[in-house]
Amino acid sequence: MMSANIIDSLPEYAPITPQLPSSPPDSHPRFLPENSNFDGEDALLHLSPQPSPDAELPPAYSAYDENITSFTIDPPYIYATTTTHVPRYHLLAEFTRSGKPDRLCIRRLLATESRRLSMSSIKGKKMPRIDYDEDITLYVVQHEHIRGRQKCTLLGHIKLERGMGKCKFWHMTRNEAGDSLKKENERKIQKYGYHPRDEWHKNLLFAMQKCEWRDGTGSVVARETRDRFKIERVLSISERDTLITCWAAKRWYANHKEFKEAEGMK
């Protein structure tokens, strides 16, 4: 048994307080204030390595900016032509075995993707490869029909009619009253026969002639040149997405070789 003298002679030790890791920076996405204007992508950009102060930075990215009205196509991207070319949309084109247009998809680029492409261009580096993400496709163009894939896109589909230097885009939506399966329409079908057009509402969305794009009311909405597409009035982001898609579809059917020869297109 240990004597009291030995116990009294043992040294005393102060309790050790565990050291917590240093707190993350205030800009970390998990620690942003609730009223912050940053989203997840902006936070990642904020934390990513920044270019030198002497580099000319691309304009701040916003999914929608009403001041951006001019665009150009350089597959596989559609660029906003401001002071610098900022990629805004990503295209995926697929062709038949004989090389004819089969399917064209379009989506908005994410802020992180747009910045990567813009900074590579500014620094004179090779453009990084960005894989097309079909999960966020806005529209799919196939067999001269355009169909939306997201809640923000048009219901029904858009039908493209081309010929003699003109293009018309018709918004097709279901006519519930003309449903051939309804009993009240059986007599009409027996008398006049079945006509598919009776099951659809057909409204003019855009008409293009002599480089002018007009809406269904006849008002000019955009003007097109050989390498530019200029929107002439303020549109919502969903309206702009639809108009840009129709323009890309027209270009694709008119000159699909420029898409096929582009790097990154199938």
C-alpha positions in Angstrom: 0.0 0.0 0.0 1.4 3.4 -1.1 2.2 5.6 1.8 0.7 9.1 2.3 4.2 10.7 1.9 4.6 9.2 -1.6 1.1 10.3 -2.7 1.7 13.8 -1.5 4.9 14.0 -3.5 3.3 13.2 -6.8 3.2 16.2 -9.2 -0.1 17.7 -10.1 -1.0 18.3 -13.8 -3.3 20.9 -15.2 -6.2 19.6 -17.2 -5.6 19.9 -21.0 -8.2 21.9 -22.9 -8.8 20.3 -26.4 -7.8 22.6 -29.2 -10.6 23.1 -31.8 -9.7 23.6 -35.4 -9.7 27.2 -36.6 -13.1 28.3 -37.9 -13.6 28.3 -41.7 -13.6 31.6 -43.5 -16.8 33.6 -43.5 -17.1 33.1 -47.2 -17.4 29.3 -46.9 -20.8 28.3 -48.4 -21.9 26.5 -45.2 -21.2 29.6 -43.1 -22.8 32.3 -45.2 -25.4 34.5 -43.5 -29.0 33.8 -44.3 -29.5 37.1 -46.1 -26.4 36.5 -48.3 -26.8 37.0 -52.1 -24.3 34.2 -52.8 -25.5 30.9 -54.1 -23.5 27.6 -54.0 -21.7 28.3 -57.3 -20.8 31.9 -56.3 -19.3 30.6 -53.1 -17.2 28.1 -54.9 -16.0 30.9 -57.2 -15.2 33.1 -54.2 -13.0 30.4 -52.7 -11.3 29.4 -56.0 -7.9 30.7 -56.9 -8.2 34.2 -58.3 -6.3 35.5 -61.4 -3.7 38.1 -61.2 -4.9 41.7 -60.7 -3.6 42.7 -64.2 -5.9 40.1 -66.0 -9.0 41.5 -67.7 -11.8 39.7 -65.9 -14.9 38.6 -67.7 -18.1 40.4 -66.7 -19.9 39.1 -63.6 -22.1 36.2 -64.5 -25.8 36.2 -64.0 -28.2 33.6 -65.5 -30.3 36.5 -66.6 -29.2 40.0 -67.5 -31.6 42.1 -69.6 -28.7 44.3 -70.8 -27.2 41.3 -72.7 -29.0 41.4 -76.0 -26.4 40.3 -78.6 -25.3 36.7 -79.2 -23.2 34.6 -81.6 -22.9 30.9 -82.2 -19.5 29.2 -82.2 -20.3 25.5 -81.6 -20.5 24.0 -79.1 -21.3 27.3 -77.3 -23.5 30.3 -77.8 -21.7 33.5 -76.6 -23.1 36.8 -75.3 -21.2 39.4 -77.2 -20.5 42.1 -74.7 -17.0 43.7 -74.2 -15.7 40.1 -74.2 -17.3 36.9 -75.5 -18.9 35.2 -72.5 -20.3 31.7 -73.2 -23.9 31.4 -72.1 -25.4 28.3 -73.6 -24.0 24.8 -74.4 -25.1 22.8 -77.4 -25.0 19.1 -78.1 -25.6 18.0 -81.7 -26.1 14.5 -82.9 -26.1 13.3 -86.5 -27.4 10.3 -88.4 -24.9 7.8 -90.0 -25.3 9.6 -93.3 -24.3 12.9 -91.6 -27.7 14.6 -91.5 -29.0 16.5 -88.5 -30.7 14.2 -86.0 -30.9 15.9 -82.5 -29.8 19.2 -81.1 -29.9 19.9 -77.3 -29.4 23.2 -75.6 -28.8 24.1 -71.9 -27.6 27.1 -70.0 -24.0 27.0 -68.8 -23.5 27.1 -65.0 -21.6 30.1 -63.6 -18.6 28.0 -62.8 -18.4 26.6 -66.3 -18.8 30.0 -68.0 -16.1 31.5 -65.8 -13.7 28.6 -66.6 -14.2 29.1 -70.4 -14.0 32.9 -70.2 -10.7 32.9 -68.2 -9.1 30.3 -70.5 -10.0 32.6 -73.4 -8.6 35.7 -71.7 -5.3 33.9 -70.8 -4.9 32.6 -74.3 -5.1 29.0 -73.1 -6.9 26.1 -74.8 -10.6 26.0 -73.9 -11.2 23.3 -71.3 -13.6 20.5 -72.3 -17.0 20.8 -70.6 -19.1 17.7 -70.8 -22.7 18.3 -71.8 -25.1 17.7 -68.9 -28.4 16.3 -70.4 -30.1 16.5 -67.0 -30.4 20.3 -67.3 -31.3 20.4 -71.0 -33.8 23.2 -71.8 -35.0 22.1 -75.2 -34.4 19.2 -77.6 -34.7 19.8 -81.4 -35.5 16.8 -83.5 -37.4 16.2 -86.8 -38.1 20.0 -86.9 -39.9 19.9 -83.6 -38.7 21.6 -80.4 -39.7 20.1 -77.1 -39.1 21.6 -73.6 -37.5 19.5 -70.8 -37.9 21.8 -67.8 -40.7 23.5 -65.9 -39.5 26.9 -67.3 -39.9 25.9 -70.9 -43.0 26.1 -73.1 -45.8 23.4 -72.8 -46.6 21.3 -75.8 -44.0 21.7 -78.5 -42.7 24.1 -81.2 -43.1 23.1 -84.9 -40.6 24.6 -87.4 -41.6 25.3 -90.9 -38.9 26.4 -93.5 -38.9 27.4 -97.1 -38.1 30.3 -99.5 -35.9 32.2 -97.1 -38.6 32.2 -94.4 -38.9 30.4 -91.1 -42.0 30.0 -88.9 -42.2 28.6 -85.5 -45.6 27.4 -84.3 -46.5 26.8 -80.7 -48.5 23.6 -80.6 -50.6 22.8 -77.5 -53.3 20.1 -77.0 -56.8 21.0 -77.8 -58.8 19.1 -75.2 -62.1 19.8 -76.9 -60.8 18.2 -80.1 -59.7 15.0 -78.4 -60.6 12.1 -80.8 -61.2 9.8 -77.8 -64.0 11.8 -76.4 -67.5 10.5 -77.1 -68.9 13.8 -78.2 -66.4 13.8 -81.1 -67.2 10.4 -82.5 -70.1 11.6 -84.6 -67.9 14.4 -86.1 -65.1 12.0 -86.9 -67.6 9.5 -88.6 -69.0 12.3 -90.7 -65.8 14.2 -91.7 -63.0 11.8 -90.8 -60.1 12.1 -88.4 -57.9 15.1 -88.8 -54.8 15.3 -86.5 -54.9 19.1 -86.6 -58.2 19.1 -84.7 -56.4 17.9 -81.6 -54.0 20.8 -81.5 -54.0 24.6 -81.0 -51.6 26.2 -83.4 -50.3 29.7 -82.6 -47.6 31.6 -84.3 -44.6 32.1 -82.0 -42.0 33.6 -84.3 -41.6 34.3 -88.0 -38.3 35.1 -89.6 -38.0 36.9 -92.9 -35.3 39.1 -94.3 -33.2 38.7 -91.1 -36.1 40.1 -89.0 -37.7 38.0 -86.3 -41.2 38.9 -85.4 -43.5 37.5 -82.7 -47.1 36.4 -83.2 -48.4 40.0 -83.1 -46.0 41.1 -85.9 -43.7 43.1 -83.6 -39.9 42.9 -84.2 -38.3 40.9 -81.4 -34.8 40.3 -82.9 -32.6 40.9 -85.9 -30.1 38.5 -87.4 -27.0 39.1 -89.3 -24.4 36.6 -90.6 -22.7 36.2 -87.3 -24.9 38.1 -84.8 -28.3 37.8 -83.2 -29.6 41.0 -81.6 -32.6 40.9 -79.4 -34.5 44.2 -79.8 -36.7 44.2 -76.6 -36.6 43.2 -73.0 -37.5 39.5 -72.6 -37.9 37.3 -69.5 -35.2 34.6 -69.1 -37.7 31.8 -70.3 -38.7 33.9 -73.4 -35.0 34.5 -74.2 -34.2 30.8 -73.8 -37.0 30.0 -76.2 -36.0 32.6 -78.8 -32.3 31.6 -78.6 -33.3 27.9 -79.1 -35.4 28.7 -82.2 -32.5 30.7 -83.6 -30.0 27.9 -82.9 -32.5 25.4 -84.5 -32.7 27.5 -87.7 -28.9 27.8 -87.9 -28.6 24.0 -87.3 -30.9 23.0 -90.2 -29.5 25.7 -92.5 -25.8 24.9 -92.0 -25.4 21.8 -89.8 -21.8 21.4 -91.1 -20.5 24.2 -88.8 -21.9 22.2 -85.9 -20.5 18.9 -87.1 -17.0 20.3 -87.6 -16.9 21.9 -84.2 -14.8 20.3 -81.5 -16.9 18.5 -78.9 -19.9 17.9 -81.1 -20.9 14.3 -81.9 
